[in-house]
Amino acid sequence: MTAPQRFLSLDVFRGLTVAAMILVNNPGSWDYVYPPLAHAKWHGCTPTDLVFPFFLFAVGNAMSFAMKKYEAAGNTAVIRKILTRTILIFVIGLLLNWFPFVKWTDGALTFKPLSSLRILGVLPRIALCYGAAALIIHYLKDKGAFVAAGVLLFVYWFLLLACGTGDPYSLEGYAGLPLDKLILGENHMYRGEGVPFDPEGLLSTLPAICNVIFGYLAGRFIQEQGKTYEMLARLLIMGCVMIFAALCWDMVFPINKKIWTSSYVLYTVGLALLLLSVIMYIIEFRGVTKGSAFFTAFGKNPLFIYILAGVVVKLYAVIRPTPDQNLYSWIYENIFRPIGGNMNGSLLFAVFHVCVFAAIGWWMDKKKIYVRV
């Protein structure tokens, strides 16, 4: 049996998305963030809005290699593996939402009540999308999964039109909002918009599953075609076709991350294919690997490093160097802001943390420590 080809570019792509997630999630101050490092207020797409769907695409890429091993173990083993991993990632996401389990209230540390625990979020969405996509791929195979992705995108569009109120693409008229309130409860939802609304809600998980499926199909295509210019050209063409289709669909179904519209799925998958093509050309075809170790440090332990970054940053919130300031703001105000000012200091804070976790990932890779979640 021929050993599968190695694609360093896939590790670099995956690592790049994790590094970008840490960068955009950890500015020194949310009051001072450059526009490309902030999410679009509603419709539209910034570079930051590409990070999460790119990670889901990378999850699909990795699945295209792992599913071969799963399938060889038989149906029962495959289902057990998928469900176990789905539940594990979801539970870790819940614990990360709750962590560090205490908060400051009137100058004292008190336990964070489960009654206000956010149920969904980045890791729970990754878990649900991975689990659903893996089951679809397992039972329907490649062609069936492609059809299923198309059906999911159109069914989601239909549900928003049929069940939404007023403007079905607005926060107030979005069909997923009452569903989340009914099933999750307002106390368990995100409030980043000032009201209970979860950008990783239940209904918008349907189209997000497609990012994983398309990532899987891209990975399968790359493996089957091998390192050929024909493969690279077809990857580029498909990326352009999906972006064109997304921009056409955007005219009637706006590109929007917060409700994860179907046009947003096509747009982000298309851009992921273009970026992956460029990385593959540089690394696999031109043989330029200088600097790739920085990103593979993240790509070898992606979920672990993302979770570790979340744990460390959340710990900052409960450590208080002064009675009225936590460690997060203290580091920014006393180290990075004096160096770079408001905007650049905030950016330097984020870049510093990316470098710290890159060093941790590099050390883990050097010691052959790989934590599979």
FENGIDA-V911786 format. One record per residue. N is the residue number from 1. RES is the residue in one letter. OMEGA is omega in radians with two decimals (none if undefined). D_CENTER is the distance of its C-alpha to the mean C-alpha in whole Angstrom. Layout:
n:N res:RES omega:OMEGA d_center:D_CENTER
n:N res:RES omega:OMEGA d_center:D_CENTER
This chain:
n:1 res:M omega:-3.12 d_center:34
n:2 res:T omega:3.11 d_center:33
n:3 res:A omega:-3.14 d_center:30
n:4 res:P omega:3.11 d_center:26
n:5 res:Q omega:3.07 d_center:26
n:6 res:R omega:3.11 d_center:23
n:7 res:F omega:3.11 d_center:21
n:8 res:L omega:-3.11 d_center:20
n:9 res:S omega:3.12 d_center:18
n:10 res:L omega:3.07 d_center:15
n:11 res:D omega:3.13 d_center:15
n:12 res:V omega:3.12 d_center:15
n:13 res:F omega:-3.13 d_center:13
n:14 res:R omega:3.13 d_center:10
n:15 res:G omega:3.11 d_center:12
n:16 res:L omega:-3.14 d_center:11
n:17 res:T omega:3.12 d_center:8
n:18 res:V omega:3.11 d_center:8
n:19 res:A omega:3.14 d_center:11
n:20 res:A omega:3.10 d_center:10
n:21 res:M omega:3.13 d_center:7
n:22 res:I omega:-3.13 d_center:11
n:23 res:L omega:-3.04 d_center:13
n:24 res:V omega:-3.12 d_center:12
n:25 res:N omega:-2.98 d_center:12
n:26 res:N omega:3.01 d_center:15
n:27 res:P omega:3.11 d_center:18
n:28 res:G omega:3.09 d_center:21
n:29 res:S omega:3.11 d_center:22
n:30 res:W omega:3.07 d_center:20
n:31 res:D omega:-3.09 d_center:23
n:32 res:Y omega:-3.12 d_center:23
n:33 res:V omega:3.08 d_center:20
n:34 res:Y omega:-3.06 d_center:20
n:35 res:P omega:3.13 d_center:19
n:36 res:P omega:-3.13 d_center:17
n:37 res:L omega:3.08 d_center:15
n:38 res:A omega:3.10 d_center:15
n:39 res:H omega:2.99 d_center:13
n:40 res:A omega:-3.10 d_center:16
n:41 res:K omega:3.04 d_center:18
n:42 res:W omega:3.09 d_center:18
n:43 res:H omega:3.14 d_center:19
n:44 res:G omega:-3.06 d_center:18
n:45 res:C omega:3.06 d_center:15
n:46 res:T omega:3.05 d_center:15
n:47 res:P omega:3.13 d_center:13
n:48 res:T omega:3.14 d_center:11
n:49 res:D omega:3.13 d_center:10
n:50 res:L omega:-2.94 d_center:9
n:51 res:V omega:-3.08 d_center:6
n:52 res:F omega:3.11 d_center:3
n:53 res:P omega:3.06 d_center:5
n:54 res:F omega:3.13 d_center:6
n:55 res:F omega:3.09 d_center:4
n:56 res:L omega:3.07 d_center:5
n:57 res:F omega:3.11 d_center:8
n:58 res:A omega:3.06 d_center:9
n:59 res:V omega:3.09 d_center:9
n:60 res:G omega:3.08 d_center:11
n:61 res:N omega:-3.12 d_center:13
n:62 res:A omega:3.14 d_center:14
n:63 res:M omega:-3.11 d_center:15
n:64 res:S omega:3.06 d_center:17
n:65 res:F omega:-3.04 d_center:19
n:66 res:A omega:-3.06 d_center:19
n:67 res:M omega:3.11 d_center:20
n:68 res:K omega:-3.14 d_center:24
n:69 res:K omega:3.14 d_center:24
n:70 res:Y omega:-3.05 d_center:23
n:71 res:E omega:-3.11 d_center:26
n:72 res:A omega:-3.09 d_center:29
n:73 res:A omega:3.14 d_center:29
n:74 res:G omega:-3.02 d_center:30
n:75 res:N omega:-3.09 d_center:28
n:76 res:T omega:-3.14 d_center:29
n:77 res:A omega:3.13 d_center:27
n:78 res:V omega:-3.12 d_center:24
n:79 res:I omega:3.13 d_center:23
n:80 res:R omega:-3.13 d_center:24
n:81 res:K omega:-3.12 d_center:21
n:82 res:I omega:-3.09 d_center:19
n:83 res:L omega:3.14 d_center:20
n:84 res:T omega:-3.13 d_center:20
n:85 res:R omega:3.12 d_center:17
n:86 res:T omega:-3.12 d_center:15
n:87 res:I omega:-3.12 d_center:17
n:88 res:L omega:-3.13 d_center:17
n:89 res:I omega:-3.14 d_center:13
n:90 res:F omega:-3.13 d_center:14
n:91 res:V omega:3.09 d_center:17
n:92 res:I omega:3.09 d_center:15
n:93 res:G omega:3.08 d_center:13
n:94 res:L omega:-3.13 d_center:16
n:95 res:L omega:3.12 d_center:18
n:96 res:L omega:3.07 d_center:15
n:97 res:N omega:-3.10 d_center:16
n:98 res:W omega:-3.10 d_center:19
n:99 res:F omega:0.11 d_center:20
n:100 res:P omega:3.00 d_center:22
n:101 res:F omega:3.09 d_center:24
n:102 res:V omega:3.09 d_center:26
n:103 res:K omega:3.12 d_center:27
n:104 res:W omega:3.09 d_center:29
n:105 res:T omega:-3.14 d_center:32
n:106 res:D omega:3.06 d_center:35
n:107 res:G omega:-3.14 d_center:35
n:108 res:A omega:3.10 d_center:34
n:109 res:L omega:3.10 d_center:32
n:110 res:T omega:3.13 d_center:31
n:111 res:F omega:3.07 d_center:29
n:112 res:K omega:-3.06 d_center:26
n:113 res:P omega:3.08 d_center:27
n:114 res:L omega:-3.10 d_center:25
n:115 res:S omega:3.13 d_center:26
n:116 res:S omega:-3.14 d_center:24
n:117 res:L omega:3.05 d_center:21
n:118 res:R omega:-3.06 d_center:17
n:119 res:I omega:-3.10 d_center:17
n:120 res:L omega:-3.06 d_center:13
n:121 res:G omega:-3.05 d_center:10
n:122 res:V omega:-3.10 d_center:7
n:123 res:L omega:3.06 d_center:8
n:124 res:P omega:3.10 d_center:11
n:125 res:R omega:3.09 d_center:8
n:126 res:I omega:-3.13 d_center:7
n:127 res:A omega:-3.09 d_center:11
n:128 res:L omega:-3.14 d_center:12
n:129 res:C omega:3.10 d_center:10
n:130 res:Y omega:-3.09 d_center:11
n:131 res:G omega:-3.12 d_center:15
n:132 res:A omega:-3.13 d_center:16
n:133 res:A omega:-3.13 d_center:15
n:134 res:A omega:3.13 d_center:17
n:135 res:L omega:3.11 d_center:19
n:136 res:I omega:-3.13 d_center:20
n:137 res:I omega:-3.13 d_center:20
n:138 res:H omega:-3.06 d_center:22
n:139 res:Y omega:-3.05 d_center:25
n:140 res:L omega:-3.12 d_center:25
n:141 res:K omega:-2.95 d_center:24
n:142 res:D omega:-3.10 d_center:23
n:143 res:K omega:3.12 d_center:25
n:144 res:G omega:3.12 d_center:24
n:145 res:A omega:3.10 d_center:21
n:146 res:F omega:3.12 d_center:21
n:147 res:V omega:-3.14 d_center:23
n:148 res:A omega:3.12 d_center:21
n:149 res:A omega:3.11 d_center:18
n:150 res:G omega:3.12 d_center:21
n:151 res:V omega:3.14 d_center:22
n:152 res:L omega:-3.12 d_center:19
n:153 res:L omega:-3.13 d_center:19
n:154 res:F omega:3.09 d_center:22
n:155 res:V omega:3.12 d_center:23
n:156 res:Y omega:3.10 d_center:20
n:157 res:W omega:3.14 d_center:22
n:158 res:F omega:-3.12 d_center:25
n:159 res:L omega:3.12 d_center:24
n:160 res:L omega:3.14 d_center:23
n:161 res:L omega:-3.05 d_center:26
n:162 res:A omega:-3.01 d_center:28
n:163 res:C omega:3.13 d_center:27
n:164 res:G omega:3.12 d_center:26
n:165 res:T omega:-3.13 d_center:29
n:166 res:G omega:3.04 d_center:30
n:167 res:D omega:-3.06 d_center:27
n:168 res:P omega:-3.13 d_center:25
n:169 res:Y omega:3.07 d_center:22
n:170 res:S omega:3.12 d_center:23
n:171 res:L omega:-3.08 d_center:22
n:172 res:E omega:-3.08 d_center:25
n:173 res:G omega:-3.07 d_center:25
n:174 res:Y omega:-3.06 d_center:22
n:175 res:A omega:-3.11 d_center:23
n:176 res:G omega:-3.09 d_center:20
n:177 res:L omega:3.10 d_center:21
n:178 res:P omega:3.11 d_center:24
n:179 res:L omega:3.13 d_center:23
n:180 res:D omega:3.13 d_center:20
n:181 res:K omega:-3.12 d_center:23
n:182 res:L omega:-3.02 d_center:26
n:183 res:I omega:-3.07 d_center:23
n:184 res:L omega:-3.03 d_center:21
n:185 res:G omega:-3.06 d_center:24
n:186 res:E omega:-3.11 d_center:24
n:187 res:N omega:-3.11 d_center:24
n:188 res:H omega:-3.11 d_center:21
n:189 res:M omega:3.11 d_center:19
n:190 res:Y omega:-3.12 d_center:17
n:191 res:R omega:-3.13 d_center:19
n:192 res:G omega:3.10 d_center:18
n:193 res:E omega:-3.12 d_center:20
n:194 res:G omega:3.10 d_center:23
n:195 res:V omega:3.08 d_center:23
n:196 res:P omega:3.09 d_center:21
n:197 res:F omega:-3.09 d_center:18
n:198 res:D omega:3.11 d_center:15
n:199 res:P omega:3.02 d_center:12
n:200 res:E omega:-3.06 d_center:11
n:201 res:G omega:-3.04 d_center:14
n:202 res:L omega:-3.05 d_center:16
n:203 res:L omega:-3.10 d_center:17
n:204 res:S omega:3.02 d_center:14
n:205 res:T omega:-3.12 d_center:12
n:206 res:L omega:3.13 d_center:15
n:207 res:P omega:-3.13 d_center:14
n:208 res:A omega:3.07 d_center:10
n:209 res:I omega:-3.08 d_center:12
n:210 res:C omega:3.08 d_center:13
n:211 res:N omega:3.11 d_center:10
n:212 res:V omega:-3.13 d_center:10
n:213 res:I omega:-3.14 d_center:14
n:214 res:F omega:3.06 d_center:14
n:215 res:G omega:3.09 d_center:12
n:216 res:Y omega:-3.11 d_center:15
n:217 res:L omega:3.08 d_center:18
n:218 res:A omega:3.11 d_center:17
n:219 res:G omega:3.11 d_center:17
n:220 res:R omega:-3.14 d_center:20
n:221 res:F omega:3.14 d_center:22
n:222 res:I omega:-3.14 d_center:22
n:223 res:Q omega:-3.09 d_center:23
n:224 res:E omega:-3.08 d_center:26
n:225 res:Q omega:-3.11 d_center:27
n:226 res:G omega:-3.08 d_center:27
n:227 res:K omega:3.14 d_center:27
n:228 res:T omega:3.12 d_center:29
n:229 res:Y omega:3.08 d_center:29
n:230 res:E omega:3.09 d_center:29
n:231 res:M omega:-3.10 d_center:26
n:232 res:L omega:-3.14 d_center:24
n:233 res:A omega:-3.13 d_center:26
n:234 res:R omega:3.08 d_center:25
n:235 res:L omega:3.11 d_center:22
n:236 res:L omega:-3.13 d_center:22
n:237 res:I omega:3.14 d_center:24
n:238 res:M omega:3.10 d_center:22
n:239 res:G omega:3.13 d_center:19
n:240 res:C omega:3.13 d_center:22
n:241 res:V omega:-3.11 d_center:23
n:242 res:M omega:3.09 d_center:20
n:243 res:I omega:3.11 d_center:19
n:244 res:F omega:3.12 d_center:23
n:245 res:A omega:-3.14 d_center:22
n:246 res:A omega:-3.13 d_center:20
n:247 res:L omega:3.04 d_center:22
n:248 res:C omega:-3.13 d_center:25
n:249 res:W omega:3.14 d_center:23
n:250 res:D omega:-3.11 d_center:22
n:251 res:M omega:3.12 d_center:25
n:252 res:V omega:-3.12 d_center:26
n:253 res:F omega:-2.92 d_center:22
n:254 res:P omega:3.02 d_center:20
n:255 res:I omega:-3.04 d_center:17
n:256 res:N omega:-3.13 d_center:15
n:257 res:K omega:-2.96 d_center:12
n:258 res:K omega:2.99 d_center:13
n:259 res:I omega:2.98 d_center:15
n:260 res:W omega:-3.07 d_center:12
n:261 res:T omega:-3.12 d_center:15
n:262 res:S omega:3.08 d_center:16
n:263 res:S omega:3.08 d_center:17
n:264 res:Y omega:3.10 d_center:14
n:265 res:V omega:-3.12 d_center:13
n:266 res:L omega:-3.12 d_center:15
n:267 res:Y omega:-3.09 d_center:15
n:268 res:T omega:3.07 d_center:12
n:269 res:V omega:3.12 d_center:13
n:270 res:G omega:3.12 d_center:16
n:271 res:L omega:3.09 d_center:15
n:272 res:A omega:3.12 d_center:12
n:273 res:L omega:3.12 d_center:16
n:274 res:L omega:-3.14 d_center:18
n:275 res:L omega:3.13 d_center:16
n:276 res:L omega:3.12 d_center:16
n:277 res:S omega:3.14 d_center:20
n:278 res:V omega:3.14 d_center:20
n:279 res:I omega:3.13 d_center:19
n:280 res:M omega:-3.14 d_center:21
n:281 res:Y omega:-3.10 d_center:24
n:282 res:I omega:-3.01 d_center:24
n:283 res:I omega:-3.01 d_center:24
n:284 res:E omega:-3.06 d_center:25
n:285 res:F omega:3.13 d_center:28
n:286 res:R omega:3.10 d_center:29
n:287 res:G omega:3.13 d_center:28
n:288 res:V omega:-3.11 d_center:27
n:289 res:T omega:-3.13 d_center:25
n:290 res:K omega:-3.13 d_center:26
n:291 res:G omega:-3.10 d_center:23
n:292 res:S omega:-3.11 d_center:21
n:293 res:A omega:3.12 d_center:21
n:294 res:F omega:-3.08 d_center:19
n:295 res:F omega:3.10 d_center:16
n:296 res:T omega:3.05 d_center:17
n:297 res:A omega:3.05 d_center:17
n:298 res:F omega:-3.02 d_center:14
n:299 res:G omega:3.14 d_center:13
n:300 res:K omega:3.11 d_center:16
n:301 res:N omega:-2.95 d_center:14
n:302 res:P omega:-3.09 d_center:11
n:303 res:L omega:-3.14 d_center:10
n:304 res:F omega:-3.11 d_center:13
n:305 res:I omega:3.08 d_center:13
n:306 res:Y omega:3.13 d_center:10
n:307 res:I omega:3.13 d_center:12
n:308 res:L omega:3.10 d_center:15
n:309 res:A omega:3.11 d_center:14
n:310 res:G omega:3.13 d_center:14
n:311 res:V omega:-3.09 d_center:17
n:312 res:V omega:-3.10 d_center:19
n:313 res:V omega:3.11 d_center:18
n:314 res:K omega:3.07 d_center:19
n:315 res:L omega:3.09 d_center:22
n:316 res:Y omega:-3.04 d_center:23
n:317 res:A omega:-3.10 d_center:23
n:318 res:V omega:3.08 d_center:26
n:319 res:I omega:-3.07 d_center:28
n:320 res:R omega:3.05 d_center:30
n:321 res:P omega:3.07 d_center:33
n:322 res:T omega:-3.08 d_center:34
n:323 res:P omega:-3.05 d_center:35
n:324 res:D omega:-3.11 d_center:33
n:325 res:Q omega:3.11 d_center:30
n:326 res:N omega:-3.03 d_center:27
n:327 res:L omega:-3.14 d_center:27
n:328 res:Y omega:-3.12 d_center:23
n:329 res:S omega:3.13 d_center:26
n:330 res:W omega:3.13 d_center:29
n:331 res:I omega:3.14 d_center:27
n:332 res:Y omega:-3.06 d_center:26
n:333 res:E omega:-3.02 d_center:29
n:334 res:N omega:-3.12 d_center:31
n:335 res:I omega:-2.98 d_center:30
n:336 res:F omega:3.12 d_center:27
n:337 res:R omega:3.08 d_center:29
n:338 res:P omega:-3.12 d_center:32
n:339 res:I omega:-2.99 d_center:31
n:340 res:G omega:-3.05 d_center:29
n:341 res:G omega:-3.04 d_center:30
n:342 res:N omega:-3.03 d_center:28
n:343 res:M omega:-3.11 d_center:25
n:344 res:N omega:3.08 d_center:25
n:345 res:G omega:3.10 d_center:26
n:346 res:S omega:3.11 d_center:22
n:347 res:L omega:3.13 d_center:21
n:348 res:L omega:3.09 d_center:22
n:349 res:F omega:-3.14 d_center:21
n:350 res:A omega:-3.13 d_center:18
n:351 res:V omega:3.11 d_center:19
n:352 res:F omega:-3.13 d_center:21
n:353 res:H omega:3.04 d_center:18
n:354 res:V omega:-3.13 d_center:16
n:355 res:C omega:3.12 d_center:19
n:356 res:V omega:-3.10 d_center:20
n:357 res:F omega:3.00 d_center:17
n:358 res:A omega:3.12 d_center:18
n:359 res:A omega:3.10 d_center:21
n:360 res:I omega:3.12 d_center:20
n:361 res:G omega:3.12 d_center:18
n:362 res:W omega:3.13 d_center:21
n:363 res:W omega:3.13 d_center:24
n:364 res:M omega:3.13 d_center:22
n:365 res:D omega:3.13 d_center:22
n:366 res:K omega:-3.13 d_center:26
n:367 res:K omega:-3.14 d_center:27
n:368 res:K omega:3.11 d_center:25
n:369 res:I omega:-3.12 d_center:23
n:370 res:Y omega:-3.11 d_center:20
n:371 res:V omega:-3.13 d_center:18
n:372 res:R omega:3.13 d_center:17
n:373 res:V omega:none d_center:15
